[in-house]
Amino acid sequence: MNKRFWSHKRVLVTGFEGFLGSNLTKKLLTTGASLAGVDVKSRQGQYILSKKDYDRLKIYQGNVANHRWLTRVIKNFKPQIVFHLAAEAIVERSLQNPQKAFVSNIGGTWSLLEACRQQPGIEAIVIASSDKAYGSHDRLPYRESSRLNGQYPYDVSKSCSDLIANTYHCTYGLPVAVTRCGNIFGPGDLNFSRIVPDTIRSIIHNKTVKIRSDGTFTRDYVYVNDILDGYILLAENLQKLKLSGEAFNFSYGNPLSVIALIKKLYAVADCAPNYQILREARYEIKHQYLSCVKARRILGWRPTAKLESALKETMNWYEQHLAR
């Protein structure tokens, strides 16, 4: 991280109280930047950001899909760097309520970019997308040149938001880039529909892990701290390396089945695996993993965490906080 770059920069983070947003905000608070956070509702007391952290933030409470309101926020704060993380992030919820996913992920991205288009002085906009934007492909790993082929509600919402980001670059010259990440895990993730926090909670409370799929689905799991490094590198270099309009994959390129990941977590906890396969998963991509050659080559991004040690650190965090 180049702290000289961030010193006194005006930085806006949407979705700043979510799992990734709170970790990113916490890290940026160490840089000397002037930070503002946007979220749909304030959850002061969540585990990553302290009261002192909140005192150092300018907080805007509202929905990014409310364009008139968000435009006022952008004009008021006058950001130089924007991280857009606000989204409906849960695949199953998007399946149950596709309208909410489309309004949040597609409408919210348009709303933000249009507000930024009207605001001078913005140097970099980083849009948080997902490997789900690629949809199902016969040939893996996904590369940034792979076709955006979302089929199911969450996947389509991400494919569309990526295309919207691209059109704001191509049409209006907006300094925007997109990140596509694997399945992020780490401290602060309280969405227990996700496999890592759900498995750890089950281990802590001595309960059976319920696997929605048949257990053979593969994903590319990546530690949150490595993702933060990627986001920050991209923002720092977006103008310097003329990366506007580009997309970057961030992950380990190491696909693991659901069962293999669960067994690793049980090994970290030093106890015998205890899981039940439900075979209930619907409308989900079966196999996914990413090539991160572009991020390594252009940004010099190198993940530093080892999977097993990152899982251990994550489990330690949940053991400390779930016992409260």
SVG drawing of the C-alpha trace seen along z (x, -y; Angstrom):
<svg xmlns="http://www.w3.org/2000/svg" viewBox="-39 -19 44 57">
<polyline fill="none" stroke="black" stroke-width="0.4" points="0.0,0.0 1.3,-3.5 0.3,-5.6 1.6,-8.7 -1.0,-8.1 -3.9,-7.8 -2.9,-10.7 -5.7,-13.3 -7.5,-11.6 -11.3,-11.8 -12.5,-8.1 -16.0,-6.9 -16.9,-3.3 -20.4,-2.1 -21.5,1.0 -19.0,0.0 -20.6,2.1 -20.7,5.3 -18.1,8.1 -15.7,6.8 -16.6,3.1 -15.9,3.1 -12.5,4.8 -11.6,2.4 -12.7,-0.7 -10.7,0.5 -7.6,0.8 -8.1,-2.6 -8.5,-4.3 -4.8,-3.6 -3.7,-5.6 -4.5,-9.2 -7.4,-9.3 -10.6,-11.2 -13.3,-8.5 -17.0,-8.4 -19.2,-5.3 -22.5,-4.6 -24.8,-1.9 -28.5,-1.1 -28.7,-1.0 -26.2,-1.7 -25.0,1.3 -22.7,-0.3 -21.4,2.3 -20.7,4.8 -17.4,6.6 -14.8,5.1 -15.3,1.4 -14.9,-0.1 -16.7,-3.1 -13.5,-5.0 -13.5,-4.0 -17.1,-5.2 -16.1,-8.5 -13.5,-9.0 -16.0,-8.4 -18.6,-10.6 -21.6,-8.3 -24.4,-8.5 -27.3,-6.1 -29.4,-5.3 -29.9,-3.1 -27.4,-3.5 -30.2,-2.7 -31.9,-5.9 -30.3,-8.0 -31.4,-11.4 -30.2,-10.8 -26.9,-9.3 -26.2,-12.2 -26.6,-14.6 -24.1,-12.4 -21.5,-12.5 -21.9,-16.2 -21.7,-16.8 -18.6,-14.6 -16.8,-15.2 -14.8,-11.9 -11.6,-11.4 -11.6,-7.6 -14.8,-5.4 -15.1,-1.8 -18.6,-0.4 -19.2,2.6 -22.9,2.1 -24.9,5.0 -27.2,7.9 -24.4,10.4 -26.2,13.7 -26.9,16.1 -29.9,17.8 -31.6,14.5 -31.2,13.3 -32.9,16.5 -35.8,15.9 -36.1,12.2 -34.6,11.4 -36.1,7.9 -34.2,6.9 -31.0,8.3 -31.5,6.4 -32.4,3.1 -29.5,3.3 -26.8,4.7 -27.8,3.3 -29.7,0.2 -27.2,-0.6 -24.2,-0.4 -25.9,-2.6 -27.0,-5.1 -23.4,-5.4 -21.8,-5.7 -24.2,-8.3 -23.8,-10.3 -20.0,-10.1 -20.3,-11.2 -21.8,-14.4 -19.1,-15.0 -15.7,-16.5 -12.5,-15.4 -13.0,-11.7 -9.8,-9.8 -10.7,-6.2 -13.9,-4.1 -13.5,-0.4 -16.6,1.7 -16.8,5.0 -18.1,7.7 -17.8,11.5 -16.6,14.6 -20.4,15.3 -20.5,12.6 -18.8,15.2 -21.6,17.7 -21.0,21.3 -18.1,22.1 -16.8,25.4 -13.2,24.1 -11.7,23.0 -10.1,21.0 -12.0,17.8 -9.9,15.1 -10.9,11.5 -11.5,12.0 -14.0,14.8 -17.5,14.0 -19.9,12.6 -22.5,15.4 -24.7,15.1 -27.8,17.2 -29.3,17.1 -30.5,14.0 -27.4,13.1 -25.0,14.0 -27.0,11.9 -27.0,9.0 -23.2,9.1 -22.9,9.6 -25.1,6.5 -23.4,4.3 -20.0,5.1 -21.3,4.1 -22.7,0.9 -19.3,0.1 -17.8,0.7 -20.2,-1.6 -19.5,-4.4 -15.8,-4.1 -16.3,-3.7 -19.0,-6.4 -18.1,-9.0 -14.5,-8.3 -15.2,-7.6 -12.2,-6.2 -13.7,-2.9 -12.4,0.6 -14.0,3.9 -12.8,6.6 -14.0,10.2 -13.1,12.3 -13.6,15.9 -15.4,16.9 -14.0,14.5 -13.7,15.6 -12.3,14.1 -13.1,12.3 -16.4,10.3 -18.5,12.4 -21.8,12.8 -23.7,14.2 -24.1,17.8 -25.5,19.0 -21.9,19.0 -19.9,22.2 -17.0,20.9 -18.8,19.0 -21.6,21.7 -19.1,24.5 -17.1,22.8 -20.3,21.9 -21.4,25.5 -18.0,26.7 -18.0,24.3 -21.5,25.3 -20.9,29.0 -23.7,29.2 -23.9,31.0 -22.9,29.0 -25.7,29.0 -24.4,29.0 -27.0,27.7 -25.3,29.3 -24.0,32.8 -20.7,31.6 -18.8,31.8 -19.3,28.2 -15.9,26.5 -15.1,22.9 -12.0,20.7 -11.6,19.6 -9.6,16.5 -8.7,14.7 -10.1,11.2 -6.8,9.6 -5.4,10.6 -8.5,9.2 -8.1,5.9 -4.6,5.7 -5.9,6.2 -8.6,3.5 -6.1,1.0 -3.5,1.7 -6.1,1.2 -7.2,-2.1 -3.7,-3.3 -2.7,-2.4 -6.0,-3.0 -4.8,-6.4 -1.1,-5.8 -1.3,-2.6 -4.3,-3.7 -6.5,-0.9 -9.9,-2.5 -12.3,-0.1 -10.3,3.0 -11.4,5.9 -9.2,7.9 -9.6,11.3 -8.4,11.8 -8.2,15.3 -5.9,18.2 -6.7,20.2 -7.0,23.3 -10.5,24.8 -11.7,26.9 -14.9,28.9 -17.3,28.0 -16.5,31.3 -12.7,30.7 -13.1,27.2 -15.2,28.5 -12.7,31.2 -9.9,28.6 -11.9,26.6 -12.5,29.7 -8.7,30.4 -8.0,26.9 -10.3,27.5 -8.7,30.9 -12.0,32.8 -13.8,35.4 -15.9,34.1 -19.6,34.0 -21.7,33.1 -24.9,34.0 -25.4,33.7 -28.8,32.3 -28.6,32.1 -31.0,29.1 -28.9,26.6 -30.7,25.1 -29.6,22.9 -26.0,22.6 -22.8,22.8 -21.1,26.2 -17.4,25.4 -15.6,22.1 -12.1,20.8 -10.1,17.9 -6.8,17.1 -5.1,14.1 -2.2,13.8 -3.3,10.4 -3.4,9.0 0.0,10.4 1.5,9.1 0.0,5.6 -0.5,4.8 2.2,6.9 -0.5,8.4 0.7,11.4 -1.5,13.2 0.4,13.6 -1.9,15.9 -1.7,19.7 -5.1,21.3 -4.7,23.4 -3.3,20.6 -6.0,18.1 -8.7,20.6 -7.1,20.9 -7.0,17.2 -10.6,17.0 -11.7,19.8 -9.9,18.0 -11.8,14.8 -15.2,16.7 -14.3,18.5 -13.6,15.2 -16.8,13.5 -19.4,16.2 -18.9,17.0 -20.1,13.5"/>
</svg>
